[in-house]
Amino acid sequence: MRNYIIILLLFIAPASYGDDLTQTQINKEIAWQVLNAIDYGQTRDIANKCRTGEIYEQNPALGSCPDRDDLPRYFIISGIAHYALTKYFTNFRDDWQNVTLVFTAGIVTNNYRLGVKIDF
């Protein structure tokens, strides 16, 4: 647990340095966080289905059959890290947000097409 707190602090510290976000950037960050939450719910469903061989997780950071108990920690850290990096990347913030929004939306859409449900 101590390691996770250290990791969070490493991401939170840079977030205090960047310029304030514009309203458009705030909206993009909210949209990404919503997609991250949906991906979390879908990954919970995948964690159930991979045990029967129905479908496997494609994120190498989580492994092909992630443990549901590890998922909240991973997605909370990724949400905090995304905000911290968004705040920190002042020179190419819009590009960062656009790329991560499109990438995450693609993941969520692909999961949906594969029949992955949102499991909260």
Backbone as JSON Lines, residues from 0, in Angstrom:
{"i":0,"aa":"M","n":[0.82,-1.19,0.0],"ca":[0.0,0.0,0.0],"c":[0.87,1.26,0.0]}
{"i":1,"aa":"R","n":[1.97,1.2,0.72],"ca":[2.85,2.36,0.8],"c":[3.37,2.74,-0.6]}
{"i":2,"aa":"N","n":[3.66,1.74,-1.42],"ca":[4.14,2.0,-2.77],"c":[3.1,2.76,-3.6]}
{"i":3,"aa":"Y","n":[1.84,2.42,-3.43],"ca":[0.79,3.11,-4.17],"c":[0.65,4.56,-3.72]}
{"i":4,"aa":"I","n":[0.83,4.82,-2.46],"ca":[0.77,6.19,-1.96],"c":[1.92,7.0,-2.54]}
{"i":5,"aa":"I","n":[3.1,6.41,-2.59],"ca":[4.26,7.1,-3.18],"c":[4.01,7.4,-4.65]}
{"i":6,"aa":"I","n":[3.47,6.43,-5.38],"ca":[3.17,6.64,-6.8],"c":[2.17,7.77,-6.96]}
{"i":7,"aa":"L","n":[1.12,7.79,-6.15],"ca":[0.13,8.86,-6.23],"c":[0.76,10.22,-5.96]}
{"i":8,"aa":"L","n":[1.61,10.29,-4.97],"ca":[2.27,11.56,-4.66],"c":[3.16,12.02,-5.81]}
{"i":9,"aa":"L","n":[3.82,11.1,-6.48],"ca":[4.64,11.46,-7.62],"c":[3.82,12.05,-8.76]}
{"i":10,"aa":"F","n":[2.59,11.6,-8.9],"ca":[1.73,12.15,-9.94],"c":[1.02,13.43,-9.5]}
{"i":11,"aa":"I","n":[0.7,13.53,-8.24],"ca":[-0.03,14.7,-7.76],"c":[0.87,15.93,-7.72]}
{"i":12,"aa":"A","n":[2.12,15.77,-7.33],"ca":[3.04,16.9,-7.2],"c":[3.15,17.72,-8.49]}
{"i":13,"aa":"P","n":[3.39,17.09,-9.67],"ca":[3.5,17.9,-10.89],"c":[2.2,18.6,-11.26]}
{"i":14,"aa":"A","n":[1.07,18.06,-10.84],"ca":[-0.22,18.65,-11.2],"c":[-0.38,20.04,-10.62]}
{"i":15,"aa":"S","n":[0.34,20.35,-9.57],"ca":[0.19,21.67,-8.97],"c":[0.95,22.75,-9.73]}
{"i":16,"aa":"Y","n":[1.76,22.37,-10.73],"ca":[2.6,23.34,-11.42],"c":[2.01,23.88,-12.71]}
{"i":17,"aa":"G","n":[1.18,23.15,-13.38],"ca":[0.71,23.57,-14.7],"c":[-0.24,24.75,-14.64]}
{"i":18,"aa":"D","n":[-0.45,25.34,-15.82],"ca":[-1.43,26.42,-15.95],"c":[-2.82,25.88,-15.67]}
{"i":19,"aa":"D","n":[-3.73,26.79,-15.34],"ca":[-5.12,26.38,-15.15],"c":[-5.69,25.85,-16.46]}
{"i":20,"aa":"L","n":[-6.61,24.93,-16.34],"ca":[-7.26,24.37,-17.52],"c":[-8.34,25.33,-18.01]}
{"i":21,"aa":"T","n":[-8.52,25.38,-19.34],"ca":[-9.63,26.13,-19.91],"c":[-10.91,25.32,-19.71]}
{"i":22,"aa":"Q","n":[-12.05,25.93,-19.97],"ca":[-13.31,25.19,-19.81],"c":[-13.36,24.01,-20.78]}
{"i":23,"aa":"T","n":[-12.87,24.19,-21.99],"ca":[-12.83,23.09,-22.96],"c":[-11.95,21.96,-22.46]}
{"i":24,"aa":"Q","n":[-10.8,22.3,-21.89],"ca":[-9.9,21.28,-21.36],"c":[-10.51,20.56,-20.15]}
{"i":25,"aa":"I","n":[-11.23,21.29,-19.34],"ca":[-11.94,20.67,-18.21],"c":[-12.96,19.67,-18.74]}
{"i":26,"aa":"N","n":[-13.71,20.07,-19.77],"ca":[-14.71,19.18,-20.35],"c":[-14.07,17.93,-20.94]}
{"i":27,"aa":"K","n":[-12.92,18.09,-21.6],"ca":[-12.21,16.94,-22.15],"c":[-11.73,16.02,-21.03]}
{"i":28,"aa":"E","n":[-11.26,16.6,-19.94],"ca":[-10.79,15.78,-18.82],"c":[-11.95,15.01,-18.2]}
{"i":29,"aa":"I","n":[-13.09,15.66,-18.05],"ca":[-14.28,14.98,-17.53],"c":[-14.67,13.83,-18.46]}
{"i":30,"aa":"A","n":[-14.65,14.09,-19.77],"ca":[-15.01,13.06,-20.74],"c":[-14.04,11.87,-20.63]}
{"i":31,"aa":"W","n":[-12.75,12.15,-20.49],"ca":[-11.79,11.05,-20.38],"c":[-12.02,10.26,-19.09]}
{"i":32,"aa":"Q","n":[-12.29,10.97,-18.0],"ca":[-12.52,10.28,-16.72],"c":[-13.77,9.4,-16.79]}
{"i":33,"aa":"V","n":[-14.8,9.86,-17.5],"ca":[-16.01,9.04,-17.68],"c":[-15.67,7.79,-18.49]}
{"i":34,"aa":"L","n":[-14.9,7.97,-19.57],"ca":[-14.48,6.81,-20.36],"c":[-13.62,5.86,-19.53]}
{"i":35,"aa":"N","n":[-12.77,6.39,-18.68],"ca":[-11.95,5.56,-17.8],"c":[-12.84,4.73,-16.86]}
{"i":36,"aa":"A","n":[-13.89,5.35,-16.34],"ca":[-14.82,4.64,-15.46],"c":[-15.56,3.54,-16.23]}
{"i":37,"aa":"I","n":[-15.95,3.83,-17.47],"ca":[-16.62,2.81,-18.29],"c":[-15.65,1.66,-18.58]}
{"i":38,"aa":"D","n":[-14.4,2.01,-18.9],"ca":[-13.38,0.98,-19.15],"c":[-13.18,0.12,-17.9]}
{"i":39,"aa":"Y","n":[-13.21,0.74,-16.74],"ca":[-13.11,-0.01,-15.48],"c":[-14.25,-1.04,-15.38]}
{"i":40,"aa":"G","n":[-15.47,-0.58,-15.63],"ca":[-16.62,-1.5,-15.58],"c":[-16.51,-2.62,-16.6]}
{"i":41,"aa":"Q","n":[-16.04,-2.29,-17.8],"ca":[-15.86,-3.31,-18.82],"c":[-14.76,-4.29,-18.43]}
{"i":42,"aa":"T","n":[-13.7,-3.78,-17.83],"ca":[-12.59,-4.65,-17.43],"c":[-13.03,-5.59,-16.31]}
{"i":43,"aa":"R","n":[-13.93,-5.15,-15.46],"ca":[-14.48,-6.04,-14.43],"c":[-15.23,-7.2,-15.1]}
{"i":44,"aa":"D","n":[-15.98,-6.89,-16.15],"ca":[-16.69,-7.93,-16.88],"c":[-15.7,-8.88,-17.55]}
{"i":45,"aa":"I","n":[-14.66,-8.35,-18.15],"ca":[-13.63,-9.18,-18.78],"c":[-12.97,-10.07,-17.73]}
{"i":46,"aa":"A","n":[-12.72,-9.53,-16.53],"ca":[-12.1,-10.33,-15.46],"c":[-12.96,-11.54,-15.11]}
{"i":47,"aa":"N","n":[-14.27,-11.41,-15.21],"ca":[-15.16,-12.56,-14.98],"c":[-15.11,-13.53,-16.16]}
{"i":48,"aa":"K","n":[-15.19,-12.99,-17.36],"ca":[-15.3,-13.83,-18.56],"c":[-13.99,-14.53,-18.92]}
{"i":49,"aa":"C","n":[-12.86,-13.97,-18.54],"ca":[-11.58,-14.6,-18.91],"c":[-11.38,-15.93,-18.18]}
{"i":50,"aa":"R","n":[-12.03,-16.08,-17.06],"ca":[-11.89,-17.33,-16.29],"c":[-12.5,-18.51,-17.03]}
{"i":51,"aa":"T","n":[-13.46,-18.22,-17.89],"ca":[-14.08,-19.29,-18.68],"c":[-13.5,-19.35,-20.1]}
{"i":52,"aa":"G","n":[-12.56,-18.47,-20.41],"ca":[-11.94,-18.45,-21.73],"c":[-12.76,-17.73,-22.78]}
{"i":53,"aa":"E","n":[-13.81,-17.02,-22.35],"ca":[-14.7,-16.34,-23.29],"c":[-14.01,-15.16,-23.96]}
{"i":54,"aa":"I","n":[-13.24,-14.4,-23.2],"ca":[-12.54,-13.22,-23.71],"c":[-11.38,-12.92,-22.77]}
{"i":55,"aa":"Y","n":[-10.37,-12.27,-23.29],"ca":[-9.19,-11.95,-22.48],"c":[-8.88,-10.46,-22.55]}
{"i":56,"aa":"E","n":[-8.3,-9.95,-21.47],"ca":[-7.89,-8.55,-21.4],"c":[-6.69,-8.33,-22.33]}
{"i":57,"aa":"Q","n":[-6.69,-7.21,-23.04],"ca":[-5.61,-6.89,-23.97],"c":[-4.59,-5.91,-23.41]}
{"i":58,"aa":"N","n":[-4.89,-5.31,-22.26],"ca":[-3.97,-4.35,-21.65],"c":[-2.83,-5.12,-20.99]}
{"i":59,"aa":"P","n":[-1.61,-4.97,-21.49],"ca":[-0.5,-5.73,-20.92],"c":[-0.2,-5.37,-19.46]}
{"i":60,"aa":"A","n":[-0.57,-4.2,-19.04],"ca":[-0.34,-3.8,-17.64],"c":[-1.22,-4.6,-16.68]}
{"i":61,"aa":"L","n":[-2.34,-5.1,-17.17],"ca":[-3.27,-5.84,-16.31],"c":[-3.14,-7.35,-16.46]}
{"i":62,"aa":"G","n":[-2.53,-7.8,-17.54],"ca":[-2.45,-9.24,-17.79],"c":[-3.7,-9.72,-18.5]}
{"i":63,"aa":"S","n":[-3.65,-10.92,-19.03],"ca":[-4.76,-11.43,-19.84],"c":[-6.01,-11.76,-19.02]}
{"i":64,"aa":"C","n":[-5.82,-12.03,-17.73],"ca":[-6.96,-12.35,-16.87],"c":[-6.76,-11.65,-15.52]}
{"i":65,"aa":"P","n":[-7.1,-10.36,-15.47],"ca":[-6.79,-9.57,-14.27],"c":[-7.62,-9.99,-13.06]}
{"i":66,"aa":"D","n":[-7.06,-9.76,-11.89],"ca":[-7.75,-10.0,-10.63],"c":[-8.65,-8.79,-10.36]}
{"i":67,"aa":"R","n":[-9.92,-9.06,-10.13],"ca":[-10.87,-7.96,-9.9],"c":[-10.47,-7.08,-8.73]}
{"i":68,"aa":"D","n":[-9.79,-7.64,-7.74],"ca":[-9.38,-6.86,-6.57],"c":[-8.31,-5.82,-6.91]}
{"i":69,"aa":"D","n":[-7.56,-6.04,-7.98],"ca":[-6.52,-5.1,-8.39],"c":[-7.04,-3.97,-9.26]}
{"i":70,"aa":"L","n":[-8.21,-4.13,-9.83],"ca":[-8.73,-3.17,-10.79],"c":[-9.01,-1.79,-10.21]}
{"i":71,"aa":"P","n":[-9.65,-1.67,-9.04],"ca":[-9.9,-0.31,-8.54],"c":[-8.61,0.49,-8.38]}
{"i":72,"aa":"R","n":[-7.61,-0.12,-7.84],"ca":[-6.33,0.56,-7.63],"c":[-5.74,1.03,-8.96]}
{"i":73,"aa":"Y","n":[-5.74,0.16,-9.97],"ca":[-5.19,0.5,-11.28],"c":[-5.94,1.68,-11.9]}
{"i":74,"aa":"F","n":[-7.26,1.63,-11.88],"ca":[-8.04,2.67,-12.55],"c":[-8.06,3.98,-11.76]}
{"i":75,"aa":"I","n":[-7.98,3.93,-10.46],"ca":[-7.86,5.16,-9.67],"c":[-6.52,5.83,-9.96]}
{"i":76,"aa":"I","n":[-5.46,5.05,-9.96],"ca":[-4.14,5.61,-10.25],"c":[-4.09,6.17,-11.67]}
{"i":77,"aa":"S","n":[-4.68,5.45,-12.63],"ca":[-4.65,5.96,-14.0],"c":[-5.46,7.25,-14.13]}
{"i":78,"aa":"G","n":[-6.56,7.36,-13.4],"ca":[-7.35,8.59,-13.43],"c":[-6.59,9.78,-12.84]}
{"i":79,"aa":"I","n":[-5.94,9.55,-11.72],"ca":[-5.15,10.62,-11.09],"c":[-3.96,10.98,-11.97]}
{"i":80,"aa":"A","n":[-3.3,9.96,-12.53],"ca":[-2.15,10.2,-13.39],"c":[-2.55,10.99,-14.64]}
{"i":81,"aa":"H","n":[-3.7,10.66,-15.21],"ca":[-4.15,11.38,-16.41],"c":[-4.37,12.85,-16.09]}
{"i":82,"aa":"Y","n":[-5.03,13.13,-14.98],"ca":[-5.25,14.53,-14.61],"c":[-3.92,15.24,-14.35]}
{"i":83,"aa":"A","n":[-3.02,14.58,-13.63],"ca":[-1.73,15.19,-13.31],"c":[-0.94,15.5,-14.58]}
{"i":84,"aa":"L","n":[-0.93,14.56,-15.51],"ca":[-0.21,14.79,-16.76],"c":[-0.9,15.85,-17.61]}
{"i":85,"aa":"T","n":[-2.21,15.88,-17.59],"ca":[-2.94,16.93,-18.3],"c":[-2.56,18.29,-17.76]}
{"i":86,"aa":"K","n":[-2.5,18.41,-16.47],"ca":[-2.13,19.68,-15.84],"c":[-0.68,20.03,-16.13]}
{"i":87,"aa":"Y","n":[0.19,19.04,-16.15],"ca":[1.62,19.26,-16.31],"c":[2.0,19.6,-17.75]}
{"i":88,"aa":"F","n":[1.34,18.98,-18.73],"ca":[1.68,19.19,-20.15],"c":[1.07,20.49,-20.66]}
{"i":89,"aa":"T","n":[1.63,21.6,-20.29],"ca":[1.04,22.88,-20.69],"c":[1.24,23.16,-22.18]}
{"i":90,"aa":"N","n":[2.36,22.76,-22.75],"ca":[2.65,23.09,-24.15],"c":[1.89,22.24,-25.16]}
{"i":91,"aa":"F","n":[1.57,21.02,-24.81],"ca":[0.83,20.18,-25.75],"c":[-0.34,19.47,-25.06]}
{"i":92,"aa":"R","n":[-0.97,20.2,-24.17],"ca":[-2.09,19.66,-23.4],"c":[-3.24,19.23,-24.31]}
{"i":93,"aa":"D","n":[-3.6,20.08,-25.27],"ca":[-4.73,19.74,-26.14],"c":[-4.45,18.48,-26.95]}
{"i":94,"aa":"D","n":[-3.23,18.36,-27.46],"ca":[-2.87,17.15,-28.21],"c":[-2.96,15.92,-27.3]}
{"i":95,"aa":"W","n":[-2.41,16.03,-26.1],"ca":[-2.45,14.93,-25.12],"c":[-3.89,14.51,-24.85]}
{"i":96,"aa":"Q","n":[-4.75,15.49,-24.59],"ca":[-6.14,15.16,-24.28],"c":[-6.84,14.55,-25.49]}
{"i":97,"aa":"N","n":[-6.61,15.1,-26.67],"ca":[-7.27,14.57,-27.86],"c":[-6.85,13.13,-28.14]}
{"i":98,"aa":"V","n":[-5.56,12.87,-28.07],"ca":[-5.07,11.52,-28.34],"c":[-5.61,10.52,-27.31]}
{"i":99,"aa":"T","n":[-5.55,10.88,-26.03],"ca":[-6.01,9.93,-25.01],"c":[-7.53,9.74,-25.06]}
{"i":100,"aa":"L","n":[-8.27,10.79,-25.43],"ca":[-9.72,10.64,-25.58],"c":[-10.06,9.68,-26.71]}
{"i":101,"aa":"V","n":[-9.43,9.88,-27.86],"ca":[-9.71,9.02,-29.01],"c":[-9.29,7.58,-28.72]}
{"i":102,"aa":"F","n":[-8.11,7.41,-28.13],"ca":[-7.61,6.07,-27.82],"c":[-8.54,5.35,-26.85]}
{"i":103,"aa":"T","n":[-8.92,6.02,-25.76],"ca":[-9.78,5.38,-24.75],"c":[-11.18,5.14,-25.29]}
{"i":104,"aa":"A","n":[-11.7,6.08,-26.09],"ca":[-13.01,5.87,-26.71],"c":[-12.96,4.66,-27.63]}
{"i":105,"aa":"G","n":[-11.86,4.48,-28.33],"ca":[-11.7,3.31,-29.2],"c":[-11.71,2.01,-28.43]}
{"i":106,"aa":"I","n":[-11.05,2.0,-27.28],"ca":[-11.02,0.8,-26.43],"c":[-12.43,0.47,-25.94]}
{"i":107,"aa":"V","n":[-13.13,1.47,-25.44],"ca":[-14.48,1.26,-24.91],"c":[-15.42,0.79,-26.02]}
{"i":108,"aa":"T","n":[-15.31,1.4,-27.2],"ca":[-16.15,1.02,-28.33],"c":[-15.86,-0.41,-28.78]}
{"i":109,"aa":"N","n":[-14.58,-0.75,-28.86],"ca":[-14.2,-2.11,-29.25],"c":[-14.73,-3.14,-28.25]}
{"i":110,"aa":"N","n":[-14.6,-2.83,-26.97],"ca":[-15.13,-3.74,-25.95],"c":[-16.63,-3.93,-26.12]}
{"i":111,"aa":"Y","n":[-17.35,-2.84,-26.39],"ca":[-18.79,-2.89,-26.58],"c":[-19.13,-3.79,-27.77]}
{"i":112,"aa":"R","n":[-18.39,-3.64,-28.87],"ca":[-18.63,-4.45,-30.07],"c":[-18.37,-5.93,-29.81]}
{"i":113,"aa":"L","n":[-17.45,-6.21,-28.88],"ca":[-17.15,-7.6,-28.54],"c":[-18.16,-8.18,-27.55]}
{"i":114,"aa":"G","n":[-19.11,-7.37,-27.11],"ca":[-20.13,-7.86,-26.19],"c":[-19.77,-7.71,-24.72]}
{"i":115,"aa":"V","n":[-18.75,-6.93,-24.44],"ca":[-18.34,-6.72,-23.06],"c":[-19.35,-5.77,-22.4]}
{"i":116,"aa":"K","n":[-19.84,-6.19,-21.26],"ca":[-20.8,-5.39,-20.48],"c":[-20.06,-4.47,-19.51]}
{"i":117,"aa":"I","n":[-20.79,-3.54,-18.94],"ca":[-20.24,-2.67,-17.9],"c":[-20.7,-3.24,-16.56]}
{"i":118,"aa":"D","n":[-19.75,-3.68,-15.76],"ca":[-20.03,-4.36,-14.49],"c":[-19.55,-3.5,-13.34]}
{"i":119,"aa":"F","n":[-20.51,-2.86,-12.65],"ca":[-20.12,-2.06,-11.47],"c":[-20.54,-2.8,-10.25]}
